[in-house]
Amino acid sequence: MGEIMEYSVIEESSESGVFWNWKTTLKIYVIVVLLMFFVGSFLQLLNLYIGMVISELLIAGPVLVYLYRKKADMSVLGITFDKGLLKDFVYAVIGFVVGYPLATIAAVLTEYILGPSPFGELYADLLTPKSMLDLIIWLAIMGFAVAPCEEIFARGFVQQGMENSFGKTKGLIIASILFGALHMDPWRIPATATLGLVFGYIYQKRNYRLTAPIITHFLNNAFIIVLLYLIYTGSIMI
């Protein structure tokens, strides 16, 4: 009973100004998953680039609509641009250096347990830039759509909502698992959940400044895109 009362108090208020709890978080999460599955995936089949951008907007959109309806300032998510950006970048680099190898290990272990992913080659082919222009477009999509939209949703909203109800550690773990599940692929869940832990921890260490995990997220995705391009062009061999 004491634990339930404690959660109730946490859900009602937060020092950071977060006013939503796990129930609201899961409601928005389900809406986002449905939008991604029924709308985003269809649009990506029509045009991968445009579909990707719209899909990412569908991820962040419900959160922004919710905050607008609650007349809440988006700063509650941790969106800020000031002198702390340099420190955010330093933390982001550290997060990438730590997160990418951990996610790679998680991916290797997943394939060891489940076997090769039936979608692995398809994902790689879709994400591989076939020209320099292709590479620039993909990096732009990662930097201006994927990283900010997914971090607004996964860290700014989901993680803070879960932490507001269950505390920093449990909230971070739950949010990271949900981030992995958002990708809707059993072979990708462990690796993306691992990245979610790293992004979320960076978010916490930077006092919930969203720019830090956004940069970390971008560095991770950009590295993968560039690596695929270099492999495709034969600049590096594997």
Buried (B, 14 or more C-beta within 10 A) or exposed (E): EEEEEEBEEBBEEBEBEBBBBBEBBBEBBEBBBEBBEEBBEEBBEEEBBEBBBBBBBBBBBBBBEBBEEEEBEBEBBBBBEEEBBEEBBEBBEBBBEBBBEBBEEBBEEBEEEEEEBEEBEEBBEEBBBEEEEBBEBBBEBBBEBBBBBBBBBBBBBBBBBBBBBBEBEEBBBBBBBBBBBBBEBEBBBBBBBBBBBBBBBBBBEBEBBBBBBBBBBBBBBBEBBBBBBBBBBEEEEE
